[in-house]
Amino acid sequence: MLRIVRGGCGATALPSEAQSPVLICTWRTVNVGRMKIVITGITRGLGRALTDYYIAEGHTVIGCGRSGEGIMDLRFAHPAPQDFSVLDVAETTRVEMWAEKMLAIHGAPDFLINNASLMNDPAPLWEVQADKFSKLIDVNIKGVANVIRAFVPAMVKAKKGVIVNFSSGWGRSVSPKVAPYCASKWAIEGLTKALAEELPEGMAAVPLNPGIINTDMLRQCWSDDAASYPQAADWAKTAAPYILSLSAKDNGRSLSVSGFEG
C-alpha cells in the first residue's frame, strides 16, 4: 500500500486565507501499513467519503454518526473489522462508553479525525435562536473535546497517533450570516494548536481546512452555488491520502487540502 508523504514545503499567503499562510508542498510515495482510523460524522458528506476511501484502501475505520439509517447502511456495506456506531458526539457519557468499547476491541487508533459538525441556517447573529446556537457549539466544539478526551489518553500511552480536527476557511476568515459556524471553527483552530503543545514527542494535532466541497452543509448555506464545487468522493481522492501523510512534523500547523480552497 502506498502512502503519500511530503517532500518539501514552502509557505505562501493566498487572498482567501489572508490571515493564515498556506503550506504548498511537493509529494513522494512510500509504502504504508494498514491503519486504524477513528472518524466522526461518517454517515454523509466528507465523513462518508473518507470512510469509503479508507476501507477500499484496506484500512480499518472505527466511526460514528447520528443517523441510524446511515450507520445500518455502512454496516451492510462494510462488515468487520469495520466498526460503526450510532452516536451524537455532543453526548459526553455516550462518547466515553463508545470509546472505551472501541479501544478494548481495536486498541489506540493511528489517526483520529474529528469531522462531525453542524452549520447554522444563514442569518444575522441576532436572529439565530439560542437553542440552535447552543447545539452547534455542543457538536462543533464540545463534541470535538469529548472525542479527544475519550481517545487521546490511549494514544498518548501508546506514544503514537495523529489528531486531525476539521477546521474551515471560516476558521481563518469570516463571512456574514455564519457567525456561529465561524466562531466554532476559529475555536477549533485555537483548541488544536493548544493541544499540539500538550502532546508528547512523536504525536501531532492538526487543524485542517478541508476546502469547499458540495455537501449537504454547503448546500445549507450556499444553495445556489454548491453544485459548482467538487463532490465529496472526488475530494476524498486527494484528501484521504493527504491526511495519512500527516505526522509529528506537522504538529500544530494550520493546513489545507490543496486544490479545494475555492
C-alpha positions as CSV (number, residue, x, y, z in Angstrom):
1,M,0.0,0.0,0.0
2,L,1.3,3.5,-0.9
3,R,1.4,6.5,1.4
4,I,1.9,10.0,0.1
5,V,4.5,11.9,2.1
6,R,5.7,15.4,1.9
7,G,9.0,16.0,0.0
8,G,9.3,19.7,0.7
9,C,7.2,22.7,1.6
10,G,7.0,26.5,1.3
11,A,4.6,28.9,2.9
12,T,2.7,31.5,0.9
13,A,-0.2,33.8,1.6
14,L,-3.3,33.5,-0.6
15,P,-6.1,36.1,-0.7
16,S,-8.7,33.6,0.5
17,E,-6.6,32.7,3.5
18,A,-5.2,36.2,4.2
19,Q,-5.0,35.7,7.9
20,S,-3.0,32.5,7.8
21,P,-0.2,31.2,5.5
22,V,-0.9,28.2,3.3
23,L,1.7,25.5,3.0
24,I,2.4,24.4,-0.6
25,C,4.0,21.1,-0.7
26,T,5.6,18.5,-3.1
27,W,4.9,14.8,-2.6
28,R,6.5,11.4,-2.9
29,T,5.1,7.9,-2.1
30,V,6.3,5.2,0.2
31,N,4.8,2.0,1.5
32,V,2.4,2.2,4.5
33,G,0.7,-0.4,6.5
34,R,-2.9,-0.7,7.4
35,M,-4.1,2.0,9.7
36,K,-6.8,2.1,12.4
37,I,-8.7,5.3,11.8
38,V,-11.4,6.9,14.0
39,I,-13.8,9.2,12.2
40,T,-16.8,11.1,13.5
41,G,-19.7,12.1,11.4
42,I,-19.4,9.2,8.9
43,T,-23.0,8.9,7.6
44,R,-22.8,11.6,5.0
45,G,-20.6,14.2,3.3
46,L,-16.9,14.2,3.9
47,G,-17.0,11.6,6.7
48,R,-18.7,9.1,4.4
49,A,-16.4,9.8,1.6
50,L,-13.3,9.3,3.8
51,T,-14.8,6.1,5.2
52,D,-15.4,4.6,1.8
53,Y,-12.0,5.6,0.6
54,Y,-10.0,4.2,3.5
55,I,-11.9,0.9,3.6
56,A,-11.2,0.5,-0.1
57,E,-7.5,1.0,0.6
58,G,-7.5,-1.7,3.3
59,H,-7.6,0.4,6.4
60,T,-9.9,-0.2,9.4
61,V,-12.4,2.6,10.1
62,I,-14.0,3.0,13.5
63,G,-16.7,5.5,13.0
64,C,-19.8,7.1,14.4
65,G,-22.7,9.2,13.2
66,R,-26.1,10.4,14.3
67,S,-28.1,8.7,11.6
68,G,-29.3,5.2,12.5
69,E,-30.2,4.6,8.8
70,G,-26.8,5.7,7.7
71,I,-25.0,3.5,10.2
72,M,-27.0,0.5,9.2
73,D,-26.2,1.2,5.5
74,L,-22.5,1.3,6.4
75,R,-22.7,-1.9,8.4
76,F,-24.2,-3.8,5.5
77,A,-21.7,-2.3,3.0
78,H,-18.6,-2.8,5.1
79,P,-18.6,-5.8,7.6
80,A,-16.0,-6.4,10.4
81,P,-13.3,-5.4,11.2
82,Q,-15.0,-2.1,10.2
83,D,-16.9,-0.8,13.3
84,F,-19.8,1.8,13.1
85,S,-22.0,3.2,15.9
86,V,-24.9,5.5,16.2
87,L,-23.7,8.4,18.3
88,D,-24.0,12.1,18.9
89,V,-20.6,13.4,19.8
90,A,-22.2,16.1,22.0
91,E,-23.3,13.4,24.4
92,T,-20.3,13.1,26.7
93,T,-21.2,9.9,28.6
94,R,-22.1,8.0,25.5
95,V,-18.9,9.1,23.8
96,E,-16.9,7.8,26.8
97,M,-18.7,4.5,26.7
98,W,-18.2,4.2,22.9
99,A,-14.5,5.0,23.1
100,E,-14.0,2.5,26.0
101,K,-15.6,-0.2,23.9
102,M,-13.7,0.6,20.7
103,L,-10.3,0.9,22.5
104,A,-10.9,-2.5,24.1
105,I,-11.6,-4.1,20.7
106,H,-9.2,-2.2,18.4
107,G,-6.6,-0.6,20.6
108,A,-5.4,3.0,20.2
109,P,-6.0,4.5,16.7
110,D,-3.3,5.7,14.4
111,F,-5.5,8.6,13.3
112,L,-8.4,10.4,15.0
113,I,-10.4,12.6,12.6
114,N,-12.9,14.9,14.1
115,N,-15.2,15.6,11.2
116,A,-18.7,15.8,12.8
117,S,-20.0,19.3,12.5
118,L,-23.2,21.4,12.2
119,M,-23.9,24.6,10.1
120,N,-26.3,27.3,11.1
121,D,-29.0,28.4,8.7
122,P,-27.7,31.7,7.3
123,A,-28.9,34.7,9.3
124,P,-27.5,37.7,11.2
125,L,-26.2,36.6,14.6
126,W,-29.0,38.4,16.5
127,E,-31.6,36.3,14.6
128,V,-30.0,32.9,15.4
129,Q,-32.1,31.2,18.1
130,A,-30.3,30.4,21.3
131,D,-31.0,26.7,21.2
132,K,-29.7,26.4,17.6
133,F,-26.5,28.3,18.6
134,S,-26.0,26.1,21.7
135,K,-26.5,22.9,19.7
136,L,-23.9,24.0,17.1
137,I,-21.4,24.8,19.8
138,D,-22.2,21.5,21.6
139,V,-21.3,19.5,18.4
140,N,-18.6,21.6,16.8
141,I,-16.5,22.4,19.9
142,K,-17.6,20.4,22.8
143,G,-18.1,17.3,20.7
144,V,-14.5,17.5,19.4
145,A,-13.3,17.9,23.0
146,N,-15.4,14.9,24.1
147,V,-13.8,12.7,21.4
148,I,-10.3,13.9,22.2
149,R,-10.9,13.3,25.9
150,A,-12.1,9.8,25.2
151,F,-9.4,8.6,22.7
152,V,-6.3,10.6,23.2
153,P,-5.1,9.2,26.5
154,A,-4.8,5.8,24.9
155,M,-2.9,7.4,22.0
156,V,-0.6,9.2,24.4
157,K,0.0,5.9,26.3
158,A,0.9,4.2,23.0
159,K,3.2,7.2,22.2
160,K,1.7,7.5,18.6
161,G,-1.1,9.0,16.6
162,V,-2.3,12.0,14.7
163,I,-5.4,14.0,15.7
164,V,-6.9,15.9,12.7
165,N,-9.6,18.4,13.7
166,F,-11.5,19.7,10.7
167,S,-11.5,23.5,10.7
168,S,-12.7,25.6,7.7
169,G,-11.8,28.6,5.6
170,W,-14.3,30.2,8.0
171,G,-11.9,29.2,10.9
172,R,-9.4,31.6,9.4
173,S,-11.6,34.3,7.9
174,V,-15.3,35.4,8.3
175,S,-18.4,36.0,6.3
176,P,-21.8,37.5,7.2
177,K,-24.7,35.2,8.4
178,V,-22.5,32.4,9.5
179,A,-21.2,33.8,12.8
180,P,-21.9,30.7,14.9
181,Y,-20.1,28.5,12.5
182,C,-17.2,30.9,12.2
183,A,-16.9,31.1,16.0
184,S,-16.8,27.3,16.3
185,K,-14.1,26.8,13.6
186,W,-12.0,29.7,15.0
187,A,-12.3,27.8,18.3
188,I,-11.1,24.6,16.7
189,E,-8.0,26.3,15.4
190,G,-7.1,27.5,18.8
191,L,-8.1,24.3,20.6
192,T,-6.0,22.2,18.2
193,K,-2.9,24.4,18.4
194,A,-3.0,24.4,22.2
195,L,-3.5,20.6,22.2
196,A,-0.5,20.3,19.9
197,E,1.7,21.9,22.6
198,E,0.5,19.4,25.1
199,L,1.2,16.2,23.2
200,P,4.4,14.2,23.7
201,E,7.0,14.0,21.0
202,G,6.1,11.8,18.1
203,M,2.4,12.8,18.0
204,A,0.6,15.5,16.2
205,A,-2.6,17.6,16.3
206,V,-3.5,19.4,13.1
207,P,-6.3,21.9,12.3
208,L,-7.2,21.0,8.7
209,N,-9.3,23.1,6.4
210,P,-10.9,20.5,4.1
211,G,-11.9,23.2,1.5
212,I,-15.2,23.9,-0.3
213,I,-17.0,20.7,-1.3
214,N,-20.5,20.1,-2.5
215,T,-22.1,18.6,0.6
216,D,-25.4,19.0,2.5
217,M,-23.7,21.5,4.7
218,L,-22.5,23.7,1.8
219,R,-26.0,23.5,0.2
220,Q,-27.4,24.7,3.5
221,C,-25.6,28.0,3.3
222,W,-24.9,28.3,-0.5
223,S,-27.9,26.6,-2.0
224,D,-27.5,28.3,-5.4
225,D,-23.7,27.8,-5.9
226,A,-22.9,24.5,-4.1
227,A,-23.3,22.4,-7.3
228,S,-20.4,24.2,-8.9
229,Y,-18.0,22.7,-6.3
230,P,-16.4,19.2,-6.3
231,Q,-18.3,16.2,-4.9
232,A,-17.1,14.6,-1.6
233,A,-16.0,11.4,-3.3
234,D,-13.7,13.3,-5.7
235,W,-12.4,15.4,-2.8
236,A,-11.5,12.2,-0.8
237,K,-9.2,11.0,-3.6
238,T,-6.9,13.9,-2.7
239,A,-7.8,14.5,1.0
240,A,-7.7,10.9,2.3
241,P,-4.1,10.2,1.3
242,Y,-3.0,13.7,2.3
243,I,-4.4,13.1,5.8
244,L,-2.4,9.9,6.1
245,S,0.7,11.8,5.2
246,L,0.4,14.0,8.3
247,S,2.9,13.2,11.1
248,A,4.7,14.7,14.0
249,K,6.4,17.3,11.8
250,D,3.0,18.8,11.1
251,N,2.1,19.2,14.8
252,G,0.3,22.5,15.4
253,R,0.3,23.6,11.7
254,S,-2.8,25.1,10.2
255,L,-3.1,23.1,6.9
256,S,-5.5,22.9,4.0
257,V,-6.3,20.3,1.4
258,S,-4.7,21.7,-1.7
259,G,-6.9,22.4,-4.7
260,F,-10.2,22.8,-2.8
261,E,-9.8,26.2,-1.2
262,G,-12.3,27.7,-3.6
